[in-house]
Protein backbone atom coordinates (compact mmCIF):
# COMPACT_ATOMS: atom_id res chain seq x y z
CA UNK A 1 0.00 0.00 0.00
CA UNK A 2 3.05 2.27 -0.13
CA UNK A 3 2.09 3.33 -3.65
CA UNK A 4 -1.24 4.65 -2.39
CA UNK A 5 -0.08 5.68 1.07
CA UNK A 6 -1.89 9.03 1.07
CA UNK A 7 -5.23 7.29 0.50
CA UNK A 8 -4.38 4.58 3.02
CA UNK A 9 -3.45 7.17 5.64
CA UNK A 10 -6.76 9.00 5.14
CA UNK A 11 -8.85 5.81 5.21
CA UNK A 12 -7.01 2.50 5.56
CA UNK A 13 -10.16 0.44 6.02
CA UNK A 14 -11.79 1.99 2.95
CA UNK A 15 -8.58 1.47 0.99
CA UNK A 16 -8.70 -2.25 1.79
CA UNK A 17 -12.19 -2.34 0.28
CA UNK A 18 -11.07 -0.34 -2.77
CA UNK A 19 -8.09 -2.56 -3.60
CA UNK A 20 -10.31 -5.63 -3.24
CA UNK A 21 -12.79 -4.11 -5.71
CA UNK A 22 -9.86 -3.54 -8.08
CA UNK A 23 -9.15 -7.28 -7.98
CA UNK A 24 -6.25 -7.48 -5.57
CA UNK A 25 -6.07 -10.54 -3.32
CA UNK A 26 -3.29 -9.32 -1.04
CA UNK A 27 -1.69 -6.15 0.24
CA UNK A 28 1.61 -5.22 1.80
CA UNK A 29 1.04 -2.67 4.52
CA UNK A 30 3.06 0.52 4.88
CA UNK A 31 1.53 1.69 8.14
CA UNK A 32 -1.72 1.17 9.99
CA UNK A 33 -2.41 4.81 10.85
CA UNK A 34 -3.69 4.07 14.35
CA UNK A 35 -6.34 1.64 13.14
CA UNK A 36 -7.17 -1.11 15.61
CA UNK A 37 -5.86 -4.54 14.59
CA UNK A 38 -9.28 -6.14 15.05
CA UNK A 39 -10.87 -3.57 12.70
CA UNK A 40 -8.18 -4.22 10.09
CA UNK A 41 -8.71 -7.99 10.43
CA UNK A 42 -12.48 -7.61 9.97
CA UNK A 43 -11.96 -5.68 6.72
CA UNK A 44 -9.33 -8.10 5.45
CA UNK A 45 -11.69 -11.02 6.02
CA UNK A 46 -14.75 -9.20 4.64
CA UNK A 47 -12.97 -8.34 1.39
CA UNK A 48 -10.93 -11.56 1.14
CA UNK A 49 -7.57 -9.76 1.26
CA UNK A 50 -4.49 -11.51 2.62
CA UNK A 51 -1.62 -9.64 4.26
CA UNK A 52 1.51 -9.91 2.09
CA UNK A 53 3.81 -8.37 4.65
CA UNK A 54 4.10 -5.05 6.40
CA UNK A 55 6.78 -2.41 6.64
CA UNK A 56 7.64 -1.89 10.31
CA UNK A 57 10.18 0.64 11.52
CA UNK A 58 13.23 -0.76 13.29
CA UNK A 59 12.54 1.20 16.49
CA UNK A 60 9.17 -0.54 16.91
CA UNK A 61 10.86 -3.91 16.55
CA UNK A 62 13.62 -2.95 18.95
CA UNK A 63 11.50 -1.15 21.56
CA UNK A 64 7.94 -2.53 21.25
CA UNK A 65 8.38 -6.01 19.85
CA UNK A 66 5.67 -7.82 21.80
CA UNK A 67 3.00 -5.19 21.06
CA UNK A 68 4.03 -5.05 17.41
CA UNK A 69 3.88 -8.81 16.96
CA UNK A 70 0.53 -9.03 18.72
CA UNK A 71 -0.92 -6.61 16.16
CA UNK A 72 0.45 -8.68 13.29
CA UNK A 73 -0.80 -11.94 14.81
CA UNK A 74 -4.30 -10.49 14.97
CA UNK A 75 -4.33 -9.42 11.32
CA UNK A 76 -2.69 -12.66 10.16
CA UNK A 77 0.56 -11.17 8.89
CA UNK A 78 3.74 -13.16 9.34
CA UNK A 79 6.16 -11.13 7.17
CA UNK A 80 7.73 -8.13 8.91
CA UNK A 81 9.87 -5.91 6.70
CA UNK A 82 12.28 -3.24 7.93
CA UNK A 83 11.76 -0.52 5.30
CA UNK A 84 14.36 2.06 6.27
CA UNK A 85 17.38 2.67 8.46
CA UNK A 86 17.91 6.02 10.17
CA UNK A 87 21.38 7.46 9.55
CA UNK A 88 22.82 6.31 12.87
CA UNK A 89 22.30 2.71 11.70
CA UNK A 90 24.11 3.11 8.36
CA UNK A 91 26.83 5.77 8.27
CA UNK A 92 29.89 3.56 8.82
CA UNK A 93 30.88 -0.08 8.48
CA UNK A 94 30.64 -0.40 12.27
CA UNK A 95 27.10 1.00 12.12
CA UNK A 96 26.17 -1.70 9.62
CA UNK A 97 27.81 -4.38 11.76
CA UNK A 98 25.83 -3.22 14.83
CA UNK A 99 22.68 -3.05 12.74
CA UNK A 100 23.28 -6.58 11.45
CA UNK A 101 23.66 -7.80 15.04
CA UNK A 102 20.43 -6.05 16.03
CA UNK A 103 18.51 -7.39 13.02
CA UNK A 104 19.87 -10.88 13.58
CA UNK A 105 18.64 -10.82 17.19
CA UNK A 106 15.23 -9.45 16.24
CA UNK A 107 15.04 -11.91 13.36
CA UNK A 108 15.73 -14.84 15.69
CA UNK A 109 12.95 -13.73 18.03
CA UNK A 110 10.56 -13.41 15.09
CA UNK A 111 11.61 -16.75 13.62
CA UNK A 112 11.07 -18.46 16.98
CA UNK A 113 7.52 -17.03 17.02
CA UNK A 114 6.66 -18.06 13.46
CA UNK A 115 7.37 -14.74 11.74
CA UNK A 116 9.83 -13.84 9.00
CA UNK A 117 11.97 -10.70 9.14
CA UNK A 118 13.03 -9.10 5.87
CA UNK A 119 14.89 -5.96 4.88
CA UNK A 120 13.90 -3.52 2.12
CA UNK A 121 16.78 -1.56 0.61
CA UNK A 122 17.13 1.92 -0.85
CA UNK A 123 20.21 3.44 -2.48
CA UNK A 124 22.34 4.10 0.61
CA UNK A 125 22.88 0.38 1.29
CA UNK A 126 25.01 0.27 -1.84
CA UNK A 127 27.61 2.63 -0.39
CA UNK A 128 30.91 0.81 -0.11
CA UNK A 129 32.85 0.21 3.11
CA UNK A 130 36.24 -1.40 2.60
CA UNK A 131 35.04 -3.10 -0.57
CA UNK A 132 31.69 -4.29 0.82
CA UNK A 133 28.33 -2.63 0.37
CA UNK A 134 26.17 -1.94 3.38
CA UNK A 135 23.73 -4.48 1.96
CA UNK A 136 26.45 -7.14 1.84
CA UNK A 137 27.50 -6.35 5.40
CA UNK A 138 23.93 -6.75 6.64
CA UNK A 139 23.39 -10.07 4.89
CA UNK A 140 26.84 -11.52 5.50
CA UNK A 141 26.48 -10.91 9.24
CA UNK A 142 22.98 -12.28 9.75
CA UNK A 143 21.63 -15.81 9.67
CA UNK A 144 19.57 -16.73 6.58
CA UNK A 145 16.56 -17.71 8.72
CA UNK A 146 16.79 -14.48 10.68
CA UNK A 147 16.85 -11.98 7.82
CA UNK A 148 15.39 -12.25 4.33
CA UNK A 149 15.64 -9.71 1.52
CA UNK A 150 12.96 -7.62 -0.14
CA UNK A 151 15.14 -6.31 -2.95
CA UNK A 152 14.10 -2.98 -4.42
CA UNK A 153 15.33 -3.46 -7.98
CA UNK A 154 14.94 0.22 -8.80
CA UNK A 155 17.44 1.30 -6.15
CA UNK A 156 19.86 -1.46 -7.09
CA UNK A 157 19.75 -0.37 -10.73
CA UNK A 158 19.93 3.30 -9.78
CA UNK A 159 23.22 2.62 -7.98
CA UNK A 160 24.60 0.69 -10.99
CA UNK A 161 24.15 -2.76 -9.42
CA UNK A 162 22.50 -5.54 -11.39
CA UNK A 163 19.43 -6.80 -9.51
CA UNK A 164 19.85 -10.23 -11.10
CA UNK A 165 23.35 -10.53 -9.64
CA UNK A 166 21.98 -9.65 -6.20
CA UNK A 167 19.12 -12.11 -6.58
CA UNK A 168 21.56 -14.84 -7.60
CA UNK A 169 23.90 -14.04 -4.73
CA UNK A 170 21.14 -14.01 -2.12
CA UNK A 171 18.69 -16.47 -3.70
CA UNK A 172 18.25 -18.24 -0.35
CA UNK A 173 17.34 -14.98 1.38
N, C-alpha and C positions, 0 to 999 in steps of 0.2 A: 504493500500500500504506500510505499515511499513515493511512487510516481504521482499519486493523488493525495499527498499528505495534507494539503490545505483543506480538501473536502473531508478527509478522515478526521482531521482535528476539529472541524466544525460540527461533524455529526458522524462519528464512527459507526454507530449502530445502523444508521441509514445508509452509510457507504457499504456496509456488508450486504444489505439488501440490494443495492444498486449493482454491485459487482456480480452478485448471483443472477440478477436479471440479464446481465450482459453475457452470461454463460460460463463464468468462472466457477470452478469447483474447489478452489483453494486460494488462500491469501497468505502473504508473509507480512506480518505486522511491523510497523515502524512507529510504535507508540500506541498507548491505549487511552491517553487524554483523560485520565481520571474516571474512566468508565469502570464500573464494578465488573469483576470477572464473571459473576453469575449472569449478568445482563448480556455480556459478550457471548457467553456460552449459549444462552437461549437463542440469540440471533443466529449464531453459527449453525445450530441444530435446525432452526426453523427454515433457513435458506440453504441447507445442505452444503455448507462451506466447511472445508477442513483447514485447520491451521497448517501452514507450510513453513513454519519458523517465525521467529520474532527477533527484531533487533533490540538488544538490551544493553544499555550503557555499562561499562566496566565497573563504575562506582556502585551501581545497584547490585552487581554480582559480588563485589568485594564486601560491601557494607550491609546489604539487606538480602542476603541469599535466600534464607528460608521464606521470607514474605514473597520474594520474587518467584521462587519455584512454586509456591502454593498457588499463586495466580495462574501460572502456566499449567499446572496440574488441572485446575478447574476448567480451563478452556480447552484442554486436550492437546496442548502444544508441547512437543518434546525436543524441539530444535531451538536452541538459544544461540544467537549470533551477536558477537561483539562487533558493532558497526564502525567504531571510531576510537582512536586513542588520543587523549589530550597530550599536549606537547611534552609534559614531564614523563610520559611513558615511552617517548620515541626520539629523543634528541641525540642520544649517544648510543654506542654499542652497549654500554653497561645498562642504559635505560631499557634497551630491548631485551637484554639478558634477564633483568629483574621482571620485566613484563612477561617474558616467557615463563619464568618461575611462578608468577602469580596466576597466569592463565592455565598452566599445567595443574596447579593445585585446585583451582576452581573447576577445571575440566574433570579432574578425578572425582570431586564431590558430585558433579552432575552425572557423570558416568555411573557412579555407584547408586544413584537414585533413578536411573533409567532415562536420563536426558543426554543429549549430545550438545557439546559446545563447539561452535565454529567461529571463524574470524573472517570478516569482510574487509578487504583492503581498499586503499585509495592510492594516491601517487606517492606519498611520503615513505611508504614501506619499501620503495625501490631505491631509496638513498643507500649508498654504499658505505660500509664501515669495515675497513681493513679487508676489502675484497668480497664481503658478504652483504647482501641486501638485508634490510630490516626484516623483510618477509622470510628470508632464509633463516635468519637468526631465530625468529619466533618458532618456525616449524622444525628446525634442527634441535631445538632445546625443549621440545614438548613431546609427550608420548602421543602416538597416532590415535589412540582411543580417547585421549583427553583434549585434543584440539583438531578439528576438521577445518577445511578451507571453503569459503564461499568466494571464489575468485571473481573479481570485477574485471572482466576482460578489457573494458574501455581503459581503465587506469593502467593496466599492464601495457597495453598498446601505446597509450599516451606517453609512457616513460620508455618507449622503445624496447620493451620486452615482449617476446612472443608468447601469447597466452597458451598456445599448444605445447610449448616447451615446459611451461609451469605445470600444466595439467599432466603432462607425461611424468615430470619429476615428482609430483605429489599426488599421483593417481590414487593412492591408498588413503589420502586425506580428504 
